[in-house]
Amino acid sequence: MNDDTALSSPDPRAALRRKTIVLVGLMGVGKSSVGRRLATALDLPFRDADNEVEAAAGRSIPEIFAEMGEPAFRDGERRVIARLLDEPAHVLATGGGAFVNPETRALIKSKAVAVWLKADLELLARRVGRKDGRPLLKGRDPMDVLREHATLRYPAYREAHVTVETGDTAHGVAVDAVIQALKSHLSPSESEPQESEFE
C-alpha cells in the first residue's frame, strides 16, 4: 500500500463515532473504567453521568441520597442524561438505575447506541464490597442488593442494542469485545450476531 492509498483509506472505526455510546449495567461491572478506555480507543470524549449529576447538584451522590432521597437523584440523573445526549458523540457511562427509567431508556435508544455490560453477580459483589460510598449498599450485603437489582433491572437492560458479557479480565479485553459487538451491530450482514461473550 502506498502513502496515497493509506491516506485515502477510511478509518474502520469512523462508523462507531457517529452516535454516542452509552454503557449500562449493574454497579461494579466497569462502566466508567471500560468507558474511559473505550473513549480513548475510539478517539471520543468520555462522560460519566454520576460525575455530571454531582457537578449539577453541587454535592456528592451519597449526599444527594441522604439529603434529598433517591427520587430526587433519579430526576436529576434523567435531566442530566437528556442534556448529555444532545451533545456531540461521546462515550457515556451511566449509573446502574439510569436505563431502568422508561423516559431515559427511550431517549438513549433513540439518540445513542446502548451497550449492556453484563457480568457474574458474585464477581460484582466482590468488586463493590471492596469500596465504600455506594448509597444503595449502605448496611446491606452486596450480593443481596445485586440479586434484587438483577431481578428488577435486567428486563430493562435487555432492551440495549448490544450485550457484552465481561469476565474477571483486563479492561482492555472488555473494550475490544465492546468494539467488536458494536461493529456487528452496525454491520449485521457482514458480522456475527450482536451478543459478544468472553471469559
Contacts in CASP RR format, 6 or more apart in sequence:
PFRMAT RR
TARGET T0000
AUTHOR 0000-0000-0000
METHOD contacts of the structure
MODEL  1
MNDDTALSSPDPRAALRRKTIVLVGLMGVGKSSVGRRLATALDLPFRDAD
NEVEAAAGRSIPEIFAEMGEPAFRDGERRVIARLLDEPAHVLATGGGAFV
NPETRALIKSKAVAVWLKADLELLARRVGRKDGRPLLKGRDPMDVLREHA
TLRYPAYREAHVTVETGDTAHGVAVDAVIQALKSHLSPSESEPQESEFE
1 9 0 8 1.000
13 41 0 8 1.000
13 42 0 8 1.000
13 179 0 8 1.000
15 183 0 8 1.000
15 186 0 8 1.000
15 187 0 8 1.000
16 42 0 8 1.000
16 179 0 8 1.000
16 182 0 8 1.000
16 183 0 8 1.000
16 186 0 8 1.000
17 42 0 8 1.000
17 43 0 8 1.000
17 44 0 8 1.000
17 89 0 8 1.000
18 89 0 8 1.000
19 89 0 8 1.000
19 111 0 8 1.000
19 112 0 8 1.000
19 113 0 8 1.000
20 84 0 8 1.000
20 85 0 8 1.000
20 87 0 8 1.000
20 89 0 8 1.000
20 90 0 8 1.000
20 91 0 8 1.000
20 92 0 8 1.000
20 111 0 8 1.000
20 112 0 8 1.000
20 113 0 8 1.000
21 38 0 8 1.000
21 42 0 8 1.000
21 44 0 8 1.000
21 89 0 8 1.000
21 90 0 8 1.000
21 91 0 8 1.000
21 92 0 8 1.000
21 112 0 8 1.000
21 113 0 8 1.000
21 115 0 8 1.000
21 178 0 8 1.000
21 182 0 8 1.000
22 92 0 8 1.000
22 94 0 8 1.000
22 99 0 8 1.000
22 108 0 8 1.000
22 112 0 8 1.000
22 113 0 8 1.000
22 114 0 8 1.000
22 115 0 8 1.000
23 30 0 8 1.000
23 31 0 8 1.000
23 34 0 8 1.000
23 35 0 8 1.000
23 38 0 8 1.000
23 91 0 8 1.000
23 92 0 8 1.000
23 93 0 8 1.000
23 94 0 8 1.000
23 115 0 8 1.000
23 117 0 8 1.000
24 31 0 8 1.000
24 94 0 8 1.000
24 95 0 8 1.000
24 96 0 8 1.000
24 98 0 8 1.000
24 99 0 8 1.000
24 108 0 8 1.000
24 114 0 8 1.000
24 115 0 8 1.000
24 116 0 8 1.000
24 117 0 8 1.000
24 157 0 8 1.000
24 160 0 8 1.000
25 31 0 8 1.000
25 94 0 8 1.000
25 95 0 8 1.000
25 96 0 8 1.000
25 99 0 8 1.000
25 116 0 8 1.000
25 117 0 8 1.000
25 118 0 8 1.000
25 153 0 8 1.000
25 157 0 8 1.000
26 96 0 8 1.000
26 119 0 8 1.000
26 121 0 8 1.000
26 124 0 8 1.000
26 146 0 8 1.000
26 149 0 8 1.000
26 150 0 8 1.000
26 153 0 8 1.000
27 95 0 8 1.000
27 96 0 8 1.000
27 124 0 8 1.000
27 128 0 8 1.000
27 134 0 8 1.000
27 136 0 8 1.000
27 137 0 8 1.000
27 146 0 8 1.000
27 149 0 8 1.000
28 119 0 8 1.000
28 124 0 8 1.000
28 127 0 8 1.000
28 128 0 8 1.000
29 117 0 8 1.000
29 118 0 8 1.000
29 119 0 8 1.000
29 124 0 8 1.000
29 166 0 8 1.000
30 93 0 8 1.000
30 117 0 8 1.000
30 166 0 8 1.000
30 171 0 8 1.000
30 174 0 8 1.000
31 93 0 8 1.000
31 94 0 8 1.000
31 95 0 8 1.000
31 96 0 8 1.000
31 117 0 8 1.000
32 48 0 8 1.000
32 50 0 8 1.000
32 93 0 8 1.000
33 171 0 8 1.000
34 93 0 8 1.000
34 117 0 8 1.000
34 166 0 8 1.000
34 171 0 8 1.000
34 172 0 8 1.000
34 174 0 8 1.000
34 175 0 8 1.000
34 178 0 8 1.000
35 46 0 8 1.000
35 91 0 8 1.000
35 93 0 8 1.000
35 175 0 8 1.000
36 46 0 8 1.000
36 91 0 8 1.000
37 171 0 8 1.000
37 172 0 8 1.000
37 175 0 8 1.000
38 44 0 8 1.000
38 46 0 8 1.000
38 91 0 8 1.000
38 175 0 8 1.000
38 178 0 8 1.000
38 179 0 8 1.000
39 45 0 8 1.000
39 46 0 8 1.000
39 90 0 8 1.000
39 91 0 8 1.000
40 46 0 8 1.000
41 175 0 8 1.000
41 179 0 8 1.000
42 91 0 8 1.000
42 179 0 8 1.000
44 89 0 8 1.000
44 90 0 8 1.000
44 91 0 8 1.000
45 88 0 8 1.000
45 90 0 8 1.000
45 91 0 8 1.000
46 90 0 8 1.000
46 91 0 8 1.000
46 92 0 8 1.000
46 93 0 8 1.000
47 84 0 8 1.000
47 87 0 8 1.000
47 90 0 8 1.000
47 91 0 8 1.000
47 92 0 8 1.000
47 93 0 8 1.000
48 92 0 8 1.000
48 93 0 8 1.000
49 77 0 8 1.000
49 80 0 8 1.000
49 81 0 8 1.000
49 84 0 8 1.000
49 92 0 8 1.000
49 93 0 8 1.000
49 94 0 8 1.000
49 95 0 8 1.000
49 98 0 8 1.000
50 61 0 8 1.000
50 93 0 8 1.000
50 95 0 8 1.000
52 80 0 8 1.000
52 84 0 8 1.000
53 61 0 8 1.000
53 64 0 8 1.000
53 73 0 8 1.000
53 76 0 8 1.000
53 77 0 8 1.000
53 80 0 8 1.000
54 60 0 8 1.000
54 61 0 8 1.000
54 64 0 8 1.000
56 76 0 8 1.000
56 79 0 8 1.000
56 80 0 8 1.000
57 64 0 8 1.000
57 76 0 8 1.000
59 67 0 8 1.000
61 73 0 8 1.000
61 135 0 8 1.000
62 133 0 8 1.000
62 135 0 8 1.000
64 72 0 8 1.000
64 73 0 8 1.000
65 73 0 8 1.000
65 135 0 8 1.000
66 135 0 8 1.000
70 135 0 8 1.000
74 97 0 8 1.000
74 101 0 8 1.000
77 95 0 8 1.000
77 97 0 8 1.000
77 98 0 8 1.000
77 101 0 8 1.000
77 104 0 8 1.000
78 98 0 8 1.000
78 101 0 8 1.000
78 103 0 8 1.000
78 104 0 8 1.000
81 92 0 8 1.000
81 94 0 8 1.000
81 98 0 8 1.000
81 104 0 8 1.000
81 107 0 8 1.000
81 108 0 8 1.000
82 104 0 8 1.000
82 107 0 8 1.000
84 90 0 8 1.000
84 92 0 8 1.000
85 92 0 8 1.000
85 107 0 8 1.000
85 108 0 8 1.000
85 111 0 8 1.000
85 112 0 8 1.000
86 111 0 8 1.000
92 112 0 8 1.000
94 108 0 8 1.000
96 149 0 8 1.000
96 153 0 8 1.000
97 149 0 8 1.000
97 153 0 8 1.000
98 104 0 8 1.000
99 105 0 8 1.000
99 108 0 8 1.000
99 114 0 8 1.000
99 153 0 8 1.000
99 156 0 8 1.000
99 157 0 8 1.000
99 159 0 8 1.000
99 160 0 8 1.000
100 152 0 8 1.000
100 153 0 8 1.000
100 156 0 8 1.000
105 114 0 8 1.000
105 156 0 8 1.000
105 159 0 8 1.000
108 114 0 8 1.000
109 159 0 8 1.000
109 161 0 8 1.000
113 161 0 8 1.000
113 162 0 8 1.000
113 182 0 8 1.000
113 185 0 8 1.000
114 159 0 8 1.000
114 160 0 8 1.000
114 161 0 8 1.000
114 162 0 8 1.000
115 160 0 8 1.000
115 161 0 8 1.000
115 162 0 8 1.000
115 163 0 8 1.000
115 164 0 8 1.000
115 178 0 8 1.000
115 181 0 8 1.000
115 182 0 8 1.000
116 157 0 8 1.000
116 158 0 8 1.000
116 160 0 8 1.000
116 162 0 8 1.000
116 163 0 8 1.000
116 164 0 8 1.000
117 164 0 8 1.000
117 166 0 8 1.000
117 174 0 8 1.000
117 178 0 8 1.000
118 157 0 8 1.000
118 163 0 8 1.000
118 164 0 8 1.000
118 165 0 8 1.000
118 166 0 8 1.000
119 165 0 8 1.000
119 166 0 8 1.000
119 167 0 8 1.000
120 167 0 8 1.000
121 143 0 8 1.000
121 146 0 8 1.000
121 147 0 8 1.000
121 150 0 8 1.000
122 143 0 8 1.000
123 167 0 8 1.000
123 168 0 8 1.000
124 142 0 8 1.000
124 146 0 8 1.000
125 142 0 8 1.000
125 143 0 8 1.000
125 146 0 8 1.000
128 134 0 8 1.000
128 137 0 8 1.000
128 142 0 8 1.000
128 146 0 8 1.000
129 137 0 8 1.000
129 142 0 8 1.000
136 145 0 8 1.000
136 149 0 8 1.000
137 145 0 8 1.000
157 163 0 8 1.000
161 185 0 8 1.000
161 194 0 8 1.000
162 178 0 8 1.000
162 181 0 8 1.000
162 182 0 8 1.000
162 184 0 8 1.000
162 185 0 8 1.000
162 194 0 8 1.000
162 195 0 8 1.000
162 196 0 8 1.000
163 181 0 8 1.000
163 194 0 8 1.000
163 195 0 8 1.000
163 196 0 8 1.000
164 174 0 8 1.000
164 177 0 8 1.000
164 178 0 8 1.000
164 181 0 8 1.000
164 195 0 8 1.000
164 196 0 8 1.000
164 197 0 8 1.000
165 195 0 8 1.000
165 196 0 8 1.000
165 197 0 8 1.000
165 198 0 8 1.000
166 173 0 8 1.000
166 174 0 8 1.000
166 177 0 8 1.000
166 198 0 8 1.000
167 174 0 8 1.000
167 198 0 8 1.000
167 199 0 8 1.000
169 198 0 8 1.000
169 199 0 8 1.000
173 198 0 8 1.000
177 196 0 8 1.000
177 198 0 8 1.000
178 196 0 8 1.000
180 196 0 8 1.000
181 194 0 8 1.000
181 195 0 8 1.000
181 196 0 8 1.000
183 191 0 8 1.000
184 191 0 8 1.000
184 192 0 8 1.000
184 193 0 8 1.000
184 194 0 8 1.000
184 196 0 8 1.000
185 194 0 8 1.000
188 194 0 8 1.000
END
